Amino acid sequence: MTDVEIADTVAAITLSVAGVAGLHGGEFGEVATYLPGRKVVGVRIDSQYCDIHISADYPSDVNGVARGVLAAVAPHVPVPVSVTVEDVIAHSRGASS
């Protein structure tokens, strides 16, 4: 699997986990995998580790959401995975306002 495929796969799997409202770029937008012509925000992956930063839905078990992301992603990457919940938001990408 190429770096592009891994970053895109990690992002897609992460977004499919219940309680994940979205990927988060970190306080200064520094969490990203840079690819030719684009970047995958919220996923930083290299040969040593995979760092995922998310926003969680409110209400949710934030620790449970993070554990769910870890369990879903870890089998698909060859390096250790770390999950950070950066924010908790009151609505998800599919909710109506």
Backbone as XML, in Angstrom:
<?xml version="1.0"?>
<chain id="A" units="angstrom">
  <residue number="1" name="MET">
    <atom name="N" x="0.855" y="-1.178" z="0.000"/>
    <atom name="CA" x="0.000" y="0.000" z="0.000"/>
    <atom name="C" x="0.901" y="1.242" z="0.000"/>
  </residue>
  <residue number="2" name="THR">
    <atom name="N" x="0.585" y="2.237" z="-0.822"/>
    <atom name="CA" x="1.381" y="3.458" z="-0.902"/>
    <atom name="C" x="1.016" y="4.416" z="0.223"/>
  </residue>
  <residue number="3" name="ASP">
    <atom name="N" x="1.855" y="5.460" z="0.433"/>
    <atom name="CA" x="1.564" y="6.475" z="1.447"/>
    <atom name="C" x="0.209" y="7.131" z="1.195"/>
  </residue>
  <residue number="4" name="VAL">
    <atom name="N" x="-0.099" y="7.381" z="-0.073"/>
    <atom name="CA" x="-1.386" y="7.996" z="-0.420"/>
    <atom name="C" x="-2.528" y="7.070" z="-0.005"/>
  </residue>
  <residue number="5" name="GLU">
    <atom name="N" x="-2.416" y="5.804" z="-0.355"/>
    <atom name="CA" x="-3.470" y="4.851" z="-0.009"/>
    <atom name="C" x="-3.610" y="4.698" z="1.503"/>
  </residue>
  <residue number="6" name="ILE">
    <atom name="N" x="-2.488" y="4.652" z="2.215"/>
    <atom name="CA" x="-2.542" y="4.507" z="3.672"/>
    <atom name="C" x="-3.214" y="5.721" z="4.309"/>
  </residue>
  <residue number="7" name="ALA">
    <atom name="N" x="-2.801" y="6.923" z="3.938"/>
    <atom name="CA" x="-3.380" y="8.139" z="4.527"/>
    <atom name="C" x="-4.872" y="8.228" z="4.232"/>
  </residue>
  <residue number="8" name="ASP">
    <atom name="N" x="-5.252" y="7.953" z="2.996"/>
    <atom name="CA" x="-6.670" y="7.998" z="2.632"/>
    <atom name="C" x="-7.465" y="6.901" z="3.340"/>
  </residue>
  <residue number="9" name="THR">
    <atom name="N" x="-6.879" y="5.718" z="3.464"/>
    <atom name="CA" x="-7.539" y="4.612" z="4.160"/>
    <atom name="C" x="-7.743" y="4.941" z="5.631"/>
  </residue>
  <residue number="10" name="VAL">
    <atom name="N" x="-6.696" y="5.465" z="6.282"/>
    <atom name="CA" x="-6.795" y="5.837" z="7.698"/>
    <atom name="C" x="-7.885" y="6.891" z="7.885"/>
  </residue>
  <residue number="11" name="ALA">
    <atom name="N" x="-7.920" y="7.892" z="7.008"/>
    <atom name="CA" x="-8.947" y="8.940" z="7.116"/>
    <atom name="C" x="-10.348" y="8.351" z="6.952"/>
  </residue>
  <residue number="12" name="ALA">
    <atom name="N" x="-10.540" y="7.517" z="5.956"/>
    <atom name="CA" x="-11.861" y="6.931" z="5.710"/>
    <atom name="C" x="-12.307" y="6.038" z="6.860"/>
  </residue>
  <residue number="13" name="ILE">
    <atom name="N" x="-11.401" y="5.212" z="7.354"/>
    <atom name="CA" x="-11.751" y="4.333" z="8.474"/>
    <atom name="C" x="-12.103" y="5.163" z="9.702"/>
  </residue>
  <residue number="14" name="THR">
    <atom name="N" x="-11.286" y="6.179" z="9.985"/>
    <atom name="CA" x="-11.522" y="7.038" z="11.149"/>
    <atom name="C" x="-12.897" y="7.689" z="11.069"/>
  </residue>
  <residue number="15" name="LEU">
    <atom name="N" x="-13.234" y="8.233" z="9.921"/>
    <atom name="CA" x="-14.520" y="8.918" z="9.766"/>
    <atom name="C" x="-15.711" y="7.970" z="9.855"/>
  </residue>
  <residue number="16" name="SER">
    <atom name="N" x="-15.474" y="6.664" z="9.682"/>
    <atom name="CA" x="-16.570" y="5.697" z="9.753"/>
    <atom name="C" x="-16.859" y="5.229" z="11.177"/>
  </residue>
  <residue number="17" name="VAL">
    <atom name="N" x="-16.005" y="5.593" z="12.120"/>
    <atom name="CA" x="-16.183" y="5.150" z="13.511"/>
    <atom name="C" x="-17.281" y="5.977" z="14.178"/>
  </residue>
  <residue number="18" name="ALA">
    <atom name="N" x="-18.203" y="5.317" z="14.838"/>
    <atom name="CA" x="-19.290" y="5.997" z="15.543"/>
    <atom name="C" x="-18.726" y="6.974" z="16.570"/>
  </residue>
  <residue number="19" name="GLY">
    <atom name="N" x="-19.260" y="8.178" z="16.575"/>
    <atom name="CA" x="-18.826" y="9.194" z="17.529"/>
    <atom name="C" x="-17.770" y="10.134" z="16.997"/>
  </residue>
  <residue number="20" name="VAL">
    <atom name="N" x="-17.222" y="9.837" z="15.818"/>
    <atom name="CA" x="-16.234" y="10.734" z="15.209"/>
    <atom name="C" x="-16.985" y="11.769" z="14.384"/>
  </residue>
  <residue number="21" name="ALA">
    <atom name="N" x="-16.827" y="13.043" z="14.749"/>
    <atom name="CA" x="-17.468" y="14.127" z="14.011"/>
    <atom name="C" x="-16.626" y="14.564" z="12.823"/>
  </residue>
  <residue number="22" name="GLY">
    <atom name="N" x="-15.314" y="14.353" z="12.907"/>
    <atom name="CA" x="-14.443" y="14.735" z="11.809"/>
    <atom name="C" x="-12.986" y="14.631" z="12.202"/>
  </residue>
  <residue number="23" name="LEU">
    <atom name="N" x="-12.134" y="14.809" z="11.221"/>
    <atom name="CA" x="-10.695" y="14.866" z="11.459"/>
    <atom name="C" x="-10.341" y="16.289" z="11.868"/>
  </residue>
  <residue number="24" name="HIS">
    <atom name="N" x="-9.281" y="16.443" z="12.638"/>
    <atom name="CA" x="-8.901" y="17.754" z="13.172"/>
    <atom name="C" x="-7.426" y="17.998" z="12.888"/>
  </residue>
  <residue number="25" name="GLY">
    <atom name="N" x="-7.106" y="19.179" z="12.407"/>
    <atom name="CA" x="-5.738" y="19.499" z="12.031"/>
    <atom name="C" x="-4.823" y="19.914" z="13.163"/>
  </residue>
  <residue number="26" name="GLY">
    <atom name="N" x="-5.315" y="19.919" z="14.376"/>
    <atom name="CA" x="-4.493" y="20.373" z="15.500"/>
    <atom name="C" x="-4.636" y="21.869" z="15.699"/>
  </residue>
  <residue number="27" name="GLU">
    <atom name="N" x="-4.046" y="22.373" z="16.752"/>
    <atom name="CA" x="-4.194" y="23.788" z="17.109"/>
    <atom name="C" x="-3.746" y="24.726" z="15.993"/>
  </residue>
  <residue number="28" name="PHE">
    <atom name="N" x="-2.688" y="24.362" z="15.302"/>
    <atom name="CA" x="-2.148" y="25.234" z="14.256"/>
    <atom name="C" x="-2.245" y="24.601" z="12.869"/>
  </residue>
  <residue number="29" name="GLY">
    <atom name="N" x="-3.039" y="23.554" z="12.724"/>
    <atom name="CA" x="-3.186" y="22.879" z="11.442"/>
    <atom name="C" x="-1.983" y="22.030" z="11.068"/>
  </residue>
  <residue number="30" name="GLU">
    <atom name="N" x="-1.182" y="21.697" z="12.068"/>
    <atom name="CA" x="0.072" y="20.983" z="11.824"/>
    <atom name="C" x="-0.086" y="19.475" z="11.648"/>
  </residue>
  <residue number="31" name="VAL">
    <atom name="N" x="-1.243" y="18.937" z="11.960"/>
    <atom name="CA" x="-1.432" y="17.498" z="11.850"/>
    <atom name="C" x="-1.991" y="17.189" z="10.456"/>
  </residue>
  <residue number="32" name="ALA">
    <atom name="N" x="-1.122" y="16.680" z="9.598"/>
    <atom name="CA" x="-1.528" y="16.363" z="8.232"/>
    <atom name="C" x="-0.476" y="15.476" z="7.582"/>
  </residue>
  <residue number="33" name="THR">
    <atom name="N" x="-0.920" y="14.726" z="6.589"/>
    <atom name="CA" x="-0.007" y="13.987" z="5.721"/>
    <atom name="C" x="0.001" y="14.736" z="4.395"/>
  </residue>
  <residue number="34" name="TYR">
    <atom name="N" x="1.176" y="15.187" z="3.997"/>
    <atom name="CA" x="1.311" y="15.971" z="2.773"/>
    <atom name="C" x="1.576" y="15.045" z="1.596"/>
  </residue>
  <residue number="35" name="LEU">
    <atom name="N" x="0.730" y="15.170" z="0.596"/>
    <atom name="CA" x="0.798" y="14.344" z="-0.604"/>
    <atom name="C" x="0.930" y="15.269" z="-1.816"/>
  </residue>
  <residue number="36" name="PRO">
    <atom name="N" x="1.292" y="14.753" z="-2.960"/>
    <atom name="CA" x="1.402" y="15.601" z="-4.142"/>
    <atom name="C" x="0.091" y="16.329" z="-4.442"/>
  </residue>
  <residue number="37" name="GLY">
    <atom name="N" x="0.105" y="17.645" z="-4.336"/>
    <atom name="CA" x="-1.058" y="18.456" z="-4.666"/>
    <atom name="C" x="-2.148" y="18.549" z="-3.619"/>
  </residue>
  <residue number="38" name="ARG">
    <atom name="N" x="-1.979" y="17.897" z="-2.488"/>
    <atom name="CA" x="-3.020" y="17.942" z="-1.453"/>
    <atom name="C" x="-2.460" y="17.436" z="-0.128"/>
  </residue>
  <residue number="39" name="LYS">
    <atom name="N" x="-3.287" y="17.515" z="0.898"/>
    <atom name="CA" x="-2.915" y="16.955" z="2.194"/>
    <atom name="C" x="-4.129" y="16.309" z="2.831"/>
  </residue>
  <residue number="40" name="VAL">
    <atom name="N" x="-3.861" y="15.329" z="3.697"/>
    <atom name="CA" x="-4.917" y="14.669" z="4.460"/>
    <atom name="C" x="-4.827" y="15.231" z="5.870"/>
  </residue>
  <residue number="41" name="VAL">
    <atom name="N" x="-5.731" y="16.160" z="6.186"/>
    <atom name="CA" x="-5.732" y="16.843" z="7.479"/>
    <atom name="C" x="-6.216" y="15.890" z="8.563"/>
  </residue>
  <residue number="42" name="GLY">
    <atom name="N" x="-5.533" y="15.915" z="9.710"/>
    <atom name="CA" x="-5.933" y="15.098" z="10.850"/>
    <atom name="C" x="-5.240" y="13.754" z="10.913"/>
  </residue>
  <residue number="43" name="VAL">
    <atom name="N" x="-4.472" y="13.417" z="9.883"/>
    <atom name="CA" x="-3.725" y="12.158" z="9.848"/>
    <atom name="C" x="-2.273" y="12.483" z="9.537"/>
  </residue>
  <residue number="44" name="ARG">
    <atom name="N" x="-1.391" y="12.121" z="10.452"/>
    <atom name="CA" x="0.044" y="12.303" z="10.220"/>
    <atom name="C" x="0.659" y="10.914" z="10.303"/>
  </residue>
  <residue number="45" name="ILE">
    <atom name="N" x="1.165" y="10.440" z="9.171"/>
    <atom name="CA" x="1.705" y="9.080" z="9.131"/>
    <atom name="C" x="3.055" y="9.095" z="8.435"/>
  </residue>
  <residue number="46" name="ASP">
    <atom name="N" x="3.980" y="8.360" z="9.005"/>
    <atom name="CA" x="5.293" y="8.180" z="8.392"/>
    <atom name="C" x="5.792" y="6.784" z="8.723"/>
  </residue>
  <residue number="47" name="SER">
    <atom name="N" x="7.066" y="6.544" z="8.550"/>
    <atom name="CA" x="7.602" y="5.192" z="8.750"/>
    <atom name="C" x="7.680" y="4.780" z="10.216"/>
  </residue>
  <residue number="48" name="GLN">
    <atom name="N" x="7.451" y="5.716" z="11.152"/>
    <atom name="CA" x="7.574" y="5.432" z="12.578"/>
    <atom name="C" x="6.248" y="5.360" z="13.332"/>
  </residue>
  <residue number="49" name="TYR">
    <atom name="N" x="5.264" y="6.141" z="12.909"/>
    <atom name="CA" x="4.008" y="6.180" z="13.659"/>
    <atom name="C" x="2.869" y="6.723" z="12.817"/>
  </residue>
  <residue number="50" name="CYS">
    <atom name="N" x="1.669" y="6.540" z="13.317"/>
    <atom name="CA" x="0.455" y="7.098" z="12.722"/>
    <atom name="C" x="-0.256" y="7.878" z="13.823"/>
  </residue>
  <residue number="51" name="ASP">
    <atom name="N" x="-0.399" y="9.164" z="13.621"/>
    <atom name="CA" x="-1.017" y="10.063" z="14.597"/>
    <atom name="C" x="-2.325" y="10.562" z="14.007"/>
  </residue>
  <residue number="52" name="ILE">
    <atom name="N" x="-3.434" y="10.315" z="14.702"/>
    <atom name="CA" x="-4.759" y="10.707" z="14.227"/>
    <atom name="C" x="-5.364" y="11.681" z="15.228"/>
  </residue>
  <residue number="53" name="HIS">
    <atom name="N" x="-5.831" y="12.824" z="14.738"/>
    <atom name="CA" x="-6.484" y="13.819" z="15.588"/>
    <atom name="C" x="-7.922" y="13.981" z="15.102"/>
  </residue>
  <residue number="54" name="ILE">
    <atom name="N" x="-8.850" y="13.915" z="16.049"/>
    <atom name="CA" x="-10.268" y="13.935" z="15.694"/>
    <atom name="C" x="-11.049" y="14.943" z="16.527"/>
  </residue>
  <residue number="55" name="SER">
    <atom name="N" x="-12.248" y="15.229" z="16.036"/>
    <atom name="CA" x="-13.289" y="15.885" z="16.821"/>
    <atom name="C" x="-14.327" y="14.806" z="17.093"/>
  </residue>
  <residue number="56" name="ALA">
    <atom name="N" x="-14.813" y="14.765" z="18.324"/>
    <atom name="CA" x="-15.821" y="13.771" z="18.710"/>
    <atom name="C" x="-17.185" y="14.433" z="18.804"/>
  </residue>
  <residue number="57" name="ASP">
    <atom name="N" x="-18.206" y="13.641" z="18.537"/>
    <atom name="CA" x="-19.583" y="14.114" z="18.694"/>
    <atom name="C" x="-19.898" y="14.309" z="20.174"/>
  </residue>
  <residue number="58" name="TYR">
    <atom name="N" x="-20.761" y="15.287" z="20.462"/>
    <atom name="CA" x="-21.293" y="15.471" z="21.800"/>
    <atom name="C" x="-22.774" y="15.117" z="21.743"/>
  </residue>
  <residue number="59" name="PRO">
    <atom name="N" x="-23.279" y="14.331" z="22.631"/>
    <atom name="CA" x="-22.559" y="13.652" z="23.695"/>
    <atom name="C" x="-21.999" y="12.332" z="23.192"/>
  </residue>
  <residue number="60" name="SER">
    <atom name="N" x="-20.868" y="11.964" z="23.686"/>
    <atom name="CA" x="-20.300" y="10.647" z="23.408"/>
    <atom name="C" x="-19.267" y="10.321" z="24.472"/>
  </residue>
  <residue number="61" name="ASP">
    <atom name="N" x="-18.921" y="9.077" z="24.558"/>
    <atom name="CA" x="-17.850" y="8.631" z="25.437"/>
    <atom name="C" x="-16.543" y="8.901" z="24.688"/>
  </residue>
  <residue number="62" name="VAL">
    <atom name="N" x="-15.894" y="9.995" z="24.999"/>
    <atom name="CA" x="-14.716" y="10.441" z="24.259"/>
    <atom name="C" x="-13.626" y="9.372" z="24.266"/>
  </residue>
  <residue number="63" name="ASN">
    <atom name="N" x="-13.375" y="8.781" z="25.421"/>
    <atom name="CA" x="-12.363" y="7.721" z="25.489"/>
    <atom name="C" x="-12.776" y="6.514" z="24.653"/>
  </residue>
  <residue number="64" name="GLY">
    <atom name="N" x="-14.037" y="6.198" z="24.671"/>
    <atom name="CA" x="-14.539" y="5.082" z="23.866"/>
    <atom name="C" x="-14.404" y="5.343" z="22.377"/>
  </residue>
  <residue number="65" name="VAL">
    <atom name="N" x="-14.665" y="6.578" z="21.966"/>
    <atom name="CA" x="-14.507" y="6.943" z="20.557"/>
    <atom name="C" x="-13.043" y="6.792" z="20.149"/>
  </residue>
  <residue number="66" name="ALA">
    <atom name="N" x="-12.135" y="7.295" z="20.973"/>
    <atom name="CA" x="-10.704" y="7.184" z="20.678"/>
    <atom name="C" x="-10.278" y="5.718" z="20.600"/>
  </residue>
  <residue number="67" name="ARG">
    <atom name="N" x="-10.760" y="4.900" z="21.531"/>
    <atom name="CA" x="-10.440" y="3.463" z="21.501"/>
    <atom name="C" x="-11.018" y="2.808" z="20.244"/>
  </residue>
  <residue number="68" name="GLY">
    <atom name="N" x="-12.190" y="3.239" z="19.833"/>
    <atom name="CA" x="-12.806" y="2.700" z="18.621"/>
    <atom name="C" x="-11.994" y="3.024" z="17.380"/>
  </residue>
  <residue number="69" name="VAL">
    <atom name="N" x="-11.484" y="4.247" z="17.303"/>
    <atom name="CA" x="-10.635" y="4.638" z="16.171"/>
    <atom name="C" x="-9.360" y="3.795" z="16.174"/>
  </residue>
  <residue number="70" name="LEU">
    <atom name="N" x="-8.740" y="3.681" z="17.333"/>
    <atom name="CA" x="-7.515" y="2.892" z="17.449"/>
    <atom name="C" x="-7.750" y="1.449" z="16.996"/>
  </residue>
  <residue number="71" name="ALA">
    <atom name="N" x="-8.812" y="0.833" z="17.480"/>
    <atom name="CA" x="-9.115" y="-0.552" z="17.129"/>
    <atom name="C" x="-9.414" y="-0.711" z="15.643"/>
  </residue>
  <residue number="72" name="ALA">
    <atom name="N" x="-10.073" y="0.277" z="15.051"/>
    <atom name="CA" x="-10.438" y="0.188" z="13.636"/>
    <atom name="C" x="-9.230" y="0.409" z="12.717"/>
  </residue>
  <residue number="73" name="VAL">
    <atom name="N" x="-8.341" y="1.320" z="13.085"/>
    <atom name="CA" x="-7.231" y="1.697" z="12.211"/>
    <atom name="C" x="-6.016" y="0.789" z="12.362"/>
  </residue>
  <residue number="74" name="ALA">
    <atom name="N" x="-5.687" y="0.393" z="13.578"/>
    <atom name="CA" x="-4.439" y="-0.334" z="13.849"/>
    <atom name="C" x="-4.185" y="-1.534" z="12.932"/>
  </residue>
  <residue number="75" name="PRO">
    <atom name="N" x="-5.184" y="-2.341" z="12.599"/>
    <atom name="CA" x="-4.901" y="-3.486" z="11.725"/>
    <atom name="C" x="-4.499" y="-3.108" z="10.291"/>
  </residue>
  <residue number="76" name="HIS">
    <atom name="N" x="-4.706" y="-1.847" z="9.920"/>
    <atom name="CA" x="-4.473" y="-1.425" z="8.542"/>
    <atom name="C" x="-3.168" y="-0.668" z="8.326"/>
  </residue>
  <residue number="77" name="VAL">
    <atom name="N" x="-2.423" y="-0.409" z="9.395"/>
    <atom name="CA" x="-1.159" y="0.317" z="9.259"/>
    <atom name="C" x="-0.031" y="-0.471" z="9.926"/>
  </residue>
  <residue number="78" name="PRO">
    <atom name="N" x="1.183" y="-0.372" z="9.368"/>
    <atom name="CA" x="2.303" y="-1.162" z="9.888"/>
    <atom name="C" x="3.078" y="-0.499" z="11.023"/>
  </residue>
  <residue number="79" name="VAL">
    <atom name="N" x="2.557" y="0.595" z="11.574"/>
    <atom name="CA" x="3.252" y="1.338" z="12.626"/>
    <atom name="C" x="2.296" y="1.574" z="13.795"/>
  </residue>
  <residue number="80" name="PRO">
    <atom name="N" x="2.825" y="1.917" z="14.978"/>
    <atom name="CA" x="1.949" y="2.225" z="16.116"/>
    <atom name="C" x="1.007" y="3.406" z="15.807"/>
  </residue>
  <residue number="81" name="VAL">
    <atom name="N" x="-0.197" y="3.330" z="16.364"/>
    <atom name="CA" x="-1.221" y="4.351" z="16.133"/>
    <atom name="C" x="-1.511" y="5.093" z="17.426"/>
  </residue>
  <residue number="82" name="SER">
    <atom name="N" x="-1.623" y="6.408" z="17.329"/>
    <atom name="CA" x="-1.987" y="7.266" z="18.447"/>
    <atom name="C" x="-3.219" y="8.069" z="18.038"/>
  </residue>
  <residue number="83" name="VAL">
    <atom name="N" x="-4.192" y="8.191" z="18.948"/>
    <atom name="CA" x="-5.414" y="8.948" z="18.662"/>
    <atom name="C" x="-5.554" y="10.057" z="19.698"/>
  </residue>
  <residue number="84" name="THR">
    <atom name="N" x="-5.752" y="11.270" z="19.220"/>
    <atom name="CA" x="-5.953" y="12.434" z="20.084"/>
    <atom name="C" x="-7.311" y="13.051" z="19.778"/>
  </residue>
  <residue number="85" name="VAL">
    <atom name="N" x="-8.117" y="13.269" z="20.818"/>
    <atom name="CA" x="-9.385" y="13.982" z="20.649"/>
    <atom name="C" x="-9.094" y="15.452" z="20.890"/>
  </residue>
  <residue number="86" name="GLU">
    <atom name="N" x="-9.171" y="16.245" z="19.833"/>
    <atom name="CA" x="-8.857" y="17.670" z="19.892"/>
    <atom name="C" x="-10.051" y="18.522" z="20.308"/>
  </residue>
  <residue number="87" name="ASP">
    <atom name="N" x="-11.255" y="18.046" z="19.993"/>
    <atom name="CA" x="-12.435" y="18.875" z="20.208"/>
    <atom name="C" x="-13.652" y="17.970" z="20.375"/>
  </residue>
  <residue number="88" name="VAL">
    <atom name="N" x="-14.678" y="18.499" z="20.988"/>
    <atom name="CA" x="-15.975" y="17.842" z="21.096"/>
    <atom name="C" x="-16.987" y="18.834" z="20.550"/>
  </residue>
  <residue number="89" name="ILE">
    <atom name="N" x="-17.766" y="18.390" z="19.566"/>
    <atom name="CA" x="-18.720" y="19.306" z="18.958"/>
    <atom name="C" x="-20.143" y="18.780" z="19.119"/>
  </residue>
  <residue number="90" name="ALA">
    <atom name="N" x="-21.089" y="19.703" z="19.112"/>
    <atom name="CA" x="-22.472" y="19.372" z="19.435"/>
    <atom name="C" x="-23.256" y="18.758" z="18.289"/>
  </residue>
  <residue number="91" name="HIS">
    <atom name="N" x="-22.689" y="18.711" z="17.102"/>
    <atom name="CA" x="-23.385" y="18.080" z="15.977"/>
    <atom name="C" x="-22.370" y="17.437" z="15.064"/>
  </residue>
  <residue number="92" name="SER">
    <atom name="N" x="-22.798" y="16.395" z="14.363"/>
    <atom name="CA" x="-21.890" y="15.690" z="13.447"/>
    <atom name="C" x="-22.167" y="16.116" z="12.023"/>
  </residue>
  <residue number="93" name="ARG">
    <atom name="N" x="-21.373" y="15.591" z="11.109"/>
    <atom name="CA" x="-21.478" y="15.948" z="9.695"/>
    <atom name="C" x="-22.842" y="15.614" z="9.105"/>
  </residue>
  <residue number="94" name="GLY">
    <atom name="N" x="-23.594" y="14.674" z="9.721"/>
    <atom name="CA" x="-24.891" y="14.284" z="9.173"/>
    <atom name="C" x="-26.079" y="14.884" z="9.904"/>
  </residue>
  <residue number="95" name="ALA">
    <atom name="N" x="-25.829" y="15.630" z="10.970"/>
    <atom name="CA" x="-26.934" y="16.158" z="11.786"/>
    <atom name="C" x="-27.496" y="17.427" z="11.168"/>
  </residue>
  <residue number="96" name="SER">
    <atom name="N" x="-28.782" y="17.657" z="11.387"/>
    <atom name="CA" x="-29.382" y="18.911" z="10.915"/>
    <atom name="C" x="-29.355" y="19.916" z="12.056"/>
  </residue>
  <residue number="97" name="SER">
    <atom name="N" x="-29.287" y="21.175" z="11.698"/>
    <atom name="CA" x="-29.195" y="22.249" z="12.721"/>
    <atom name="C" x="-30.548" y="22.792" z="13.061"/>
  </residue>
</chain>
